[in-house]
Amino acid sequence: MTSWDAVNNIKNNDIVNTLLKFITPSGDRMLSVLGCLPRGFRRKCFVCVLYLKIHVDVQVSKMNKDAQMRAAINQKLIETGERERLKELLRAKLIECGWKDQLKAHCKEVIKEKGLEHVTVDDLVAEITPKGRALVPDSVKKELLQRIRTFLAQHASL
């Protein structure tokens, strides 16, 4: 089997996975790998690598912008005192709907199962967090989201 035959037998996913490994700040490693490939295939791979690198850079940039936006919104919520008001609303709604009691009962069950001596706070938090999130009623989530949207509409300068 020639090297060209081996290259033709590579599946597209394998090519993408292999190319992703070589997207590094130093292009030397990528170029040395591409130099081993047949010329026509080398050009296609190089274009794919450049495309993937640009795509990754754009995604990272979007994530940075999202993080900056979240930070700006959070800062505005803190400055105006709205964050504390939302937290108090959430606490009241969760107590009202029985969420707190359900989670407390779940904590007791976990401690009974594992034994008090064998449960750490971190273990308990890891165990109850998914259930706690799942138990939050949709109506509470919707109300909180609506309050946040209203706040953002009033402070559109963000």
N, C-alpha and C positions, 0 to 999 in steps of 0.2 A: 504494500500500500504506500503510495507516495504521500508527501505532506499535503498536497492539494486534495487528495481523496480524504485524508483525515479532516481537513478543514471543511470539506463539503458534508461530512457526516455529523458535524456539530449541529445540535439543535439550536434554534433561535434563543430559547431561554438560557442555554448554556453560554451562548455568545454574550448576551446581555449581562449575565452574572459574572462572567470572566472580565468583561470590560469595566464593570462597576468597581472591581477590585483595583483597577489601575487608574482610577480617577483620583489622582493625588496632586498636591501642590507642585510636586516635582514631576515634570513631564518626561524626564529621562527614562524612568522605568517603563512608562507607557510606550514611548517610542521604541525602546529596545524590544519590547514584546511585539509591537506592530512590525518591526523590521524583519521578524522571522516569518511573517505571513506572505503569501503570494501578492504581487503588486496590486491587482484589481481589488482583491479582497481587503488588502491593507488600507486602500483609500476609503472603502466603504466603512471599515471598522473605525478609522480615524474620524470620519464624519459622525458616526454614531457616538463615539466617545465625546467629541466636542458638543454634540447635541445634548447628551446626558449631563455633561458638566454644566452647561448653560442652564438646563432644566433644574438641576440640583441647586445652582446658585440662585435662580429665581424663586424656588420654593423656600430656601433659607431666608431670602430677602422678605418674602411674604410673611413668614413666621416672625421675623424680627418686627415688621410693621404691626402685625397682630399683637405681639407682646407689648409694643409701645402704646398701641391704642388701649389695650386692657389696663396698662399702668396709668394712662392719662384718665381713663374713666374711673378707676379705683381711687386715684388721687382726688378727683372732683367729688366723688361720693364721700370721701373722708372729710374734705374741706367744708362741705356744706352740712355735714352731720347726717346726711341721708343714709349712709352705710349703717350707722347705729340704729336709725329708725327702722330700716329694713330688717336688721337682725332681731330687733324687738318684735316686729310684726311676725317674723318667722317663728320665733320662740312661742309667741302667744298662739299662733295657728297650730303649731305642732302639739302643744299641750292640749288645746281645744279638741283636736281630732283623735287624741289618745295615742299618738305616736310615741311620746315619751314613756308612757306606761308599757307599751308593747316592747320597746327597746330595753327597758329595765328588766322586764321578764325574760327577754332573750339573753341578757347578760347573766342573770341568775342561772339559766339553763346551762350556759357554756361553762360557768364556774362549777356547777354540780357535775357535769360530764368529765371535766378535766381534773377537778380537785383544786381547792384553793391554793395549795402549796405549789402546784404545777402551772399556774396561770400567771403570766406577767401582764402588766398594763398594755404593753405593745401587742402581745398575743390577743388580748381581749379586744383591743381597737381593731386589729386586723380581721378578727372574726366577725365583729358586729357591724363594721362599716358598710359592707355590701348590703346587708339586710336593712340597715338604717336608711340607706339611700333608696332602696326598693320600696320601703314602707311609706315614704313621703307621698301623700295624696297628690294626684294630678292637679286638683283644684288649687292646692297651695302653691304648687310650682307655677301654674298659670297666673295666679294673682301676683306672685312675686315678680315674675317676668313682665307683667303688664306695668307694675309700679316702676321697674327699671326702665322700660321703654318710655314711659311718661316722663321720667326724670331726664332721660337723654334727649327727648324732644324739647323739653324746656331749656336744656343747656346744649343747644345744637352747635355751639362754637367749638366743641370737641372735634 
